């Protein structure tokens, strides 16, 4: 049961950090909005790299270990 709660806490940590990332991107785009008629390009393939996956894994592990330590006491 401890492992299940810890995995759930890790998944919640990843989802919450993703939500914070989305809010940060929206605020950044709102502040640096291009002039009317401007074009904004994006490359979705550039997101699929090892860096973001390592960050997601790090957040999951941090949430997992935090809950595992709390639950095992």
VOFINU-8915 format. One record per atom (N, C-alpha, C): residue number from 1; x, y, z; residue in three letters; chain. Coordinates in pm, whole numbers, plus 50000, padded with zeros to 5 digits. Each point is the difference from the previous one (the first is absolute). Layout:
BEGIN
(r NUM; (X; Y; Z); 'ALA'; 'A')
...
This chain:
BEGIN
(r 1; (50082; 49881; 50000); 'UNK'; 'A')
(r 1; (49918; 50119; 50000); 'UNK'; 'A')
(r 1; (50087; 50125; 50000); 'UNK'; 'A')
(r 2; (50115; 49993; 50067); 'UNK'; 'A')
(r 2; (50090; 50115; 50005); 'UNK'; 'A')
(r 2; (50049; 50032; 49859); 'UNK'; 'A')
(r 3; (50033; 49896; 49924); 'UNK'; 'A')
(r 3; (50049; 50022; 49865); 'UNK'; 'A')
(r 3; (49893; 50061; 49911); 'UNK'; 'A')
(r 4; (49877; 49955; 50014); 'UNK'; 'A')
(r 4; (49891; 50052; 49919); 'UNK'; 'A')
(r 4; (49977; 50148; 50030); 'UNK'; 'A')
(r 5; (49999; 50036; 50128); 'UNK'; 'A')
(r 5; (49984; 50140; 50037); 'UNK'; 'A')
(r 5; (50117; 50084; 49950); 'UNK'; 'A')
(r 6; (50119; 49944; 50004); 'UNK'; 'A')
(r 6; (50117; 50073; 49954); 'UNK'; 'A')
(r 6; (49998; 50021; 49850); 'UNK'; 'A')
(r 7; (49959; 49899; 49925); 'UNK'; 'A')
(r 7; (49987; 50015; 49855); 'UNK'; 'A')
(r 7; (49894; 50104; 49967); 'UNK'; 'A')
(r 8; (49889; 49997; 50072); 'UNK'; 'A')
(r 8; (49896; 50099; 49978); 'UNK'; 'A')
(r 8; (50050; 50141; 50030); 'UNK'; 'A')
(r 9; (50077; 50014; 50107); 'UNK'; 'A')
(r 9; (50057; 50131; 50034); 'UNK'; 'A')
(r 9; (50097; 50047; 49893); 'UNK'; 'A')
(r 10; (50077; 49909; 49943); 'UNK'; 'A')
(r 10; (50091; 50036; 49891); 'UNK'; 'A')
(r 10; (49925; 50046; 49877); 'UNK'; 'A')
(r 11; (49891; 49931; 49967); 'UNK'; 'A')
(r 11; (49920; 50038; 49884); 'UNK'; 'A')
(r 11; (49933; 50136; 50023); 'UNK'; 'A')
(r 12; (49951; 50022; 50122); 'UNK'; 'A')
(r 12; (49939; 50130; 50033); 'UNK'; 'A')
(r 12; (50105; 50111; 49989); 'UNK'; 'A')
(r 13; (50123; 49973; 50044); 'UNK'; 'A')
(r 13; (50106; 50100; 49990); 'UNK'; 'A')
(r 13; (50028; 50035; 49855); 'UNK'; 'A')
(r 14; (50001; 49901; 49912); 'UNK'; 'A')
(r 14; (50023; 50026; 49857); 'UNK'; 'A')
(r 14; (49885; 50081; 49942); 'UNK'; 'A')
(r 15; (49877; 49965; 50033); 'UNK'; 'A')
(r 15; (49884; 50072; 49946); 'UNK'; 'A')
(r 15; (49999; 50145; 50050); 'UNK'; 'A')
(r 16; (50026; 50020; 50128); 'UNK'; 'A')
(r 16; (50002; 50137; 50054); 'UNK'; 'A')
(r 16; (50112; 50083; 49940); 'UNK'; 'A')
(r 17; (50117; 49940; 49980); 'UNK'; 'A')
(r 17; (50109; 50075; 49939); 'UNK'; 'A')
(r 17; (49968; 50033; 49854); 'UNK'; 'A')
(r 18; (49929; 49910; 49932); 'UNK'; 'A')
(r 18; (49957; 50027; 49862); 'UNK'; 'A')
(r 18; (49900; 50115; 49998); 'UNK'; 'A')
(r 19; (49908; 50003; 50094); 'UNK'; 'A')
(r 19; (49903; 50110; 50007); 'UNK'; 'A')
(r 19; (50071; 50132; 50027); 'UNK'; 'A')
(r 20; (50098; 50001; 50090); 'UNK'; 'A')
(r 20; (50076; 50121; 50025); 'UNK'; 'A')
(r 20; (50079; 50043; 49877); 'UNK'; 'A')
(r 21; (50051; 49904; 49925); 'UNK'; 'A')
(r 21; (50071; 50031; 49876); 'UNK'; 'A')
(r 21; (49906; 50066; 49899); 'UNK'; 'A')
(r 22; (49880; 49947; 49986); 'UNK'; 'A')
(r 22; (49903; 50057; 49906); 'UNK'; 'A')
(r 22; (49964; 50142; 50042); 'UNK'; 'A')
(r 23; (49977; 50021; 50130); 'UNK'; 'A')
(r 23; (49969; 50135; 50048); 'UNK'; 'A')
(r 23; (50117; 50094; 49972); 'UNK'; 'A')
(r 24; (50121; 49955; 50023); 'UNK'; 'A')
(r 24; (50118; 50081; 49972); 'UNK'; 'A')
(r 24; (50013; 50035; 49853); 'UNK'; 'A')
(r 25; (49973; 49904; 49912); 'UNK'; 'A')
(r 25; (50007; 50026; 49856); 'UNK'; 'A')
(r 25; (49893; 50100; 49959); 'UNK'; 'A')
(r 26; (49880; 49986; 50053); 'UNK'; 'A')
(r 26; (49892; 50094; 49966); 'UNK'; 'A')
(r 26; (50036; 50141; 50046); 'UNK'; 'A')
(r 27; (50053; 50012; 50120); 'UNK'; 'A')
(r 27; (50039; 50132; 50049); 'UNK'; 'A')
(r 27; (50113; 50057; 49916); 'UNK'; 'A')
(r 28; (50097; 49917; 49965); 'UNK'; 'A')
(r 28; (50111; 50046; 49917); 'UNK'; 'A')
(r 28; (49951; 50046; 49863); 'UNK'; 'A')
(r 29; (49912; 49923; 49939); 'UNK'; 'A')
(r 29; (49948; 50038; 49869); 'UNK'; 'A')
(r 29; (49912; 50124; 50009); 'UNK'; 'A')
(r 30; (49931; 50019; 50110); 'UNK'; 'A')
(r 30; (49917; 50118; 50017); 'UNK'; 'A')
(r 30; (50087; 50125; 50013); 'UNK'; 'A')
(r 31; (50112; 49987; 50073); 'UNK'; 'A')
(r 31; (50090; 50114; 50018); 'UNK'; 'A')
(r 31; (50073; 50033; 49871); 'UNK'; 'A')
(r 32; (50045; 49899; 49928); 'UNK'; 'A')
(r 32; (50079; 50022; 49879); 'UNK'; 'A')
(r 32; (49919; 49976; 49874); 'UNK'; 'A')
(r 33; (49873; 50038; 50001); 'UNK'; 'A')
(r 33; (49913; 49977; 49884); 'UNK'; 'A')
(r 33; (50050; 50079; 49879); 'UNK'; 'A')
(r 34; (50001; 49937; 49882); 'UNK'; 'A')
(r 34; (50042; 50071; 49879); 'UNK'; 'A')
(r 34; (49896; 50106; 49959); 'UNK'; 'A')
(r 35; (50043; 50092; 49919); 'UNK'; 'A')
(r 35; (49910; 50104; 49950); 'UNK'; 'A')
(r 35; (49887; 49934; 49921); 'UNK'; 'A')
(r 36; (49893; 50074; 49978); 'UNK'; 'A')
(r 36; (49886; 49946; 49925); 'UNK'; 'A')
(r 36; (50048; 49960; 49861); 'UNK'; 'A')
(r 37; (49963; 49883; 49958); 'UNK'; 'A')
(r 37; (50039; 49950; 49868); 'UNK'; 'A')
(r 37; (50133; 49927; 50001); 'UNK'; 'A')
(r 38; (50065; 49993; 50114); 'UNK'; 'A')
(r 38; (50127; 49930; 50009); 'UNK'; 'A')
(r 38; (49980; 49849; 49997); 'UNK'; 'A')
(r 39; (50103; 49929; 49961); 'UNK'; 'A')
(r 39; (49992; 49854; 49989); 'UNK'; 'A')
(r 39; (50085; 49939; 50111); 'UNK'; 'A')
(r 40; (49944; 49900; 50064); 'UNK'; 'A')
(r 40; (50075; 49929; 50104); 'UNK'; 'A')
(r 40; (50013; 49855; 49955); 'UNK'; 'A')
(r 41; (50122; 49954; 49988); 'UNK'; 'A')
(r 41; (50025; 49864; 49953); 'UNK'; 'A')
(r 41; (50037; 49910; 50118); 'UNK'; 'A')
(r 42; (49972; 49872; 49985); 'UNK'; 'A')
(r 42; (50043; 49904; 50102); 'UNK'; 'A')
(r 42; (50040; 49870; 49930); 'UNK'; 'A')
(r 43; (50082; 49925; 50068); 'UNK'; 'A')
(r 43; (50049; 49873; 49946); 'UNK'; 'A')
(r 43; (49974; 49892; 50103); 'UNK'; 'A')
(r 44; (49889; 49925; 49987); 'UNK'; 'A')
(r 44; (49967; 49900; 50102); 'UNK'; 'A')
(r 44; (50101; 49885; 50008); 'UNK'; 'A')
(r 45; (50073; 49974; 49892); 'UNK'; 'A')
(r 45; (50098; 49892; 50003); 'UNK'; 'A')
(r 45; (50118; 50036; 50091); 'UNK'; 'A')
(r 46; (50030; 50130; 50013); 'UNK'; 'A')
(r 46; (50113; 50040; 50084); 'UNK'; 'A')
(r 46; (49975; 49972; 50147); 'UNK'; 'A')
(r 47; (49875; 49977; 50038); 'UNK'; 'A')
(r 47; (49968; 49970; 50140); 'UNK'; 'A')
(r 47; (50043; 49858; 50037); 'UNK'; 'A')
(r 48; (50003; 49912; 49902); 'UNK'; 'A')
(r 48; (50032; 49859; 50026); 'UNK'; 'A')
(r 48; (50152; 49983; 50002); 'UNK'; 'A')
(r 49; (50058; 50037; 50112); 'UNK'; 'A')
(r 49; (50143; 49986; 50022); 'UNK'; 'A')
(r 49; (50021; 49942; 50138); 'UNK'; 'A')
(r 50; (50123; 49969; 50033); 'UNK'; 'A')
(r 50; (50028; 49935; 50127); 'UNK'; 'A')
(r 50; (49989; 50097; 50117); 'UNK'; 'A')
(r 51; (50024; 50128; 49980); 'UNK'; 'A')
(r 51; (49997; 50098; 50108); 'UNK'; 'A')
(r 51; (49865; 50008; 50070); 'UNK'; 'A')
(r 52; (49891; 50027; 49927); 'UNK'; 'A')
(r 52; (49869; 50006; 50066); 'UNK'; 'A')
(r 52; (49960; 49868; 50065); 'UNK'; 'A')
(r 53; (50037; 49889; 49940); 'UNK'; 'A')
(r 53; (49967; 49871; 50060); 'UNK'; 'A')
(r 53; (50074; 49979; 50131); 'UNK'; 'A')
(r 54; (50124; 50048; 50007); 'UNK'; 'A')
(r 54; (50074; 49990; 50126); 'UNK'; 'A')
(r 54; (49939; 50088; 50107); 'UNK'; 'A')
(r 55; (49951; 50117; 49963); 'UNK'; 'A')
(r 55; (49934; 50087; 50097); 'UNK'; 'A')
(r 55; (49873; 49934; 50053); 'UNK'; 'A')
(r 56; (49920; 49942; 49911); 'UNK'; 'A')
(r 56; (49878; 49931; 50041); 'UNK'; 'A')
(r 56; (50034; 49883; 50093); 'UNK'; 'A')
(r 57; (50101; 49924; 49965); 'UNK'; 'A')
(r 57; (50042; 49888; 50084); 'UNK'; 'A')
(r 57; (50049; 50050; 50136); 'UNK'; 'A')
(r 58; (50074; 50109; 50001); 'UNK'; 'A')
(r 58; (50048; 50057; 50126); 'UNK'; 'A')
(r 58; (49887; 50044; 50091); 'UNK'; 'A')
(r 59; (49898; 50065; 49941); 'UNK'; 'A')
(r 59; (49885; 50043; 50079); 'UNK'; 'A')
(r 59; (49925; 49879; 50055); 'UNK'; 'A')
(r 60; (49983; 49897; 49919); 'UNK'; 'A')
(r 60; (49933; 49879; 50046); 'UNK'; 'A')
(r 60; (50076; 49935; 50115); 'UNK'; 'A')
(r 61; (50130; 49987; 49985); 'UNK'; 'A')
(r 61; (50081; 49937; 50104); 'UNK'; 'A')
(r 61; (49995; 50082; 50129); 'UNK'; 'A')
(r 62; (50005; 50133; 49988); 'UNK'; 'A')
(r 62; (49993; 50085; 50119); 'UNK'; 'A')
(r 62; (49866; 49982; 50072); 'UNK'; 'A')
(r 63; (49890; 49999; 49926); 'UNK'; 'A')
(r 63; (49869; 49978; 50062); 'UNK'; 'A')
(r 63; (49988; 49861; 50060); 'UNK'; 'A')
(r 64; (50052; 49901; 49930); 'UNK'; 'A')
(r 64; (49996; 49862; 50049); 'UNK'; 'A')
(r 64; (50078; 49987; 50131); 'UNK'; 'A')
(r 65; (50124; 50050; 50000); 'UNK'; 'A')
(r 65; (50082; 49986; 50120); 'UNK'; 'A')
(r 65; (49944; 50079; 50118); 'UNK'; 'A')
(r 66; (49946; 50117; 49972); 'UNK'; 'A')
(r 66; (49943; 50081; 50107); 'UNK'; 'A')
(r 66; (49885; 49926; 50069); 'UNK'; 'A')
(r 67; (49909; 49945; 49920); 'UNK'; 'A')
(r 67; (49885; 49928; 50057); 'UNK'; 'A')
(r 67; (50045; 49869; 50063); 'UNK'; 'A')
(r 68; (50098; 49933; 49940); 'UNK'; 'A')
(r 68; (50049; 49873; 50055); 'UNK'; 'A')
(r 68; (50061; 50021; 50138); 'UNK'; 'A')
(r 69; (50079; 50106; 50016); 'UNK'; 'A')
(r 69; (50058; 50031; 50131); 'UNK'; 'A')
(r 69; (49893; 50031; 50102); 'UNK'; 'A')
(r 70; (49900; 50079; 49960); 'UNK'; 'A')
(r 70; (49893; 50036; 50093); 'UNK'; 'A')
(r 70; (49917; 49879; 50039); 'UNK'; 'A')
(r 71; (49972; 49913; 49904); 'UNK'; 'A')
(r 71; (49914; 49884; 50026); 'UNK'; 'A')
(r 71; (50071; 49889; 50078); 'UNK'; 'A')
(r 72; (50132; 49993; 49990); 'UNK'; 'A')
(r 72; (50071; 49891; 50066); 'UNK'; 'A')
(r 72; (50031; 50028; 50146); 'UNK'; 'A')
(r 73; (49967; 50118; 50049); 'UNK'; 'A')
(r 73; (50025; 50031; 50141); 'UNK'; 'A')
(r 73; (49896; 49939; 50089); 'UNK'; 'A')
